[in-house]
Amino acid sequence: MSDLSLAVERARRLGLLTTVYLLSMALVEVREAAEADNGDDDDGTA
């Protein structure tokens, strides 16, 4: 079962709006990815 399927099922069990739950989970993932990046920019912009 994929992470997305697990998140949808968890949202249903908790009675949360699926869209709101998935967006909040996506924000957590983006935040964790940004923290793991350690500020290294590979795109060449300053």
C-alpha positions in Angstrom: 0.0 0.0 0.0 1.4 3.4 -0.9 2.0 6.3 1.5 -0.8 8.2 -0.3 -3.2 5.3 0.3 -2.2 5.1 3.9 -2.7 8.8 4.4 -6.2 8.7 2.8 -7.2 5.8 4.9 -5.9 7.5 8.1 -7.8 10.7 7.2 -11.0 8.7 6.8 -10.5 7.0 10.2 -9.9 10.3 11.9 -12.9 11.9 10.2 -10.7 14.6 8.6 -11.3 16.2 5.3 -9.0 14.2 3.0 -7.8 17.3 1.0 -6.8 19.2 4.2 -5.1 16.2 5.6 -3.1 15.5 2.5 -2.1 19.1 2.1 -0.8 19.2 5.7 1.2 16.0 5.1 2.7 17.4 1.9 3.7 20.5 3.9 5.5 18.3 6.4 7.3 16.5 3.6 8.4 19.8 2.0 9.6 21.2 5.4 11.6 18.0 6.1 13.1 18.1 2.6 14.1 21.7 3.0 15.8 21.0 6.4 17.6 18.0 4.9 18.9 20.3 2.1 21.2 22.1 4.5 21.0 25.3 2.4 22.9 24.0 -0.6 21.5 25.5 -3.8 22.2 23.5 -6.9 20.2 25.7 -9.3 22.8 28.4 -9.6 20.7 31.3 -8.5 21.9 33.7 -5.9 
